[in-house]
Amino acid sequence: MPALIGAVALVAVLYAAITYNALTRLRNHIREAWSDIDTELKRRYELIPNLVATVKGYAAHEKDVLEQVTRLRALCMASNGAPIQQAADETQLVGALKRLLAVVEQYPALKADQHFLKLQKELINTEDRIQAARRFFNGNVRDYRNKRETFPSNLVARLFGFQPEGFFSVAPAVRDVPDVDLG
């Protein structure tokens, strides 16, 4: 009988250790994936001043939109909260970028400017990279949540204080490069 109790205790301790390690691994994958998103967001932040400067050259009287994009860029760059908090700031920035790109539609010369087209293409590439990193991050969060919330691993998660993680969801600022008719 004591041997049976010892074996059950050993199995429970082994299960707890294995589950703890799995949760830790998943949490570290989330942190790594967030780092990838952060890198791509910084890349977007670096593109925005050039985009704003180019648009300003053609559409100086669109001051409100340009200032809003600049202000929201600074807000997002300073945001260091949880992904769900940063998603709210990023959503505002994406909305402002969409308004900026809508302004561009009113200026055929700007739409045909090679520098602007290059910046827009780079922004699209960056948005694609952000979305790919976001999908990877959210997949890791899903796996972690499943492990953390399902029985019996949820007992180990609660015992060792594994905190919930939130998804990161932001729509892309642009989807594709618009056709430019030069003729």
Buried (B, 14 or more C-beta within 10 A) or exposed (E): EEEEEEEEEEEEEEBBEEBBEBBEEBBEBBEEBBEBBBEBBEBBBEBBEBBBEBBBEBBEEBEEBBEBBBEBBEEBBEBEEEBEEBBEBBBBBBBBBBBBBEBBEEBEEBBEBEEBBEBBEBBBEBBBBBBEBBEBBBBBBEBBBEBBEEEEBBEBBEEEEBEEBBBBEBEBBBEEEEEEEEE
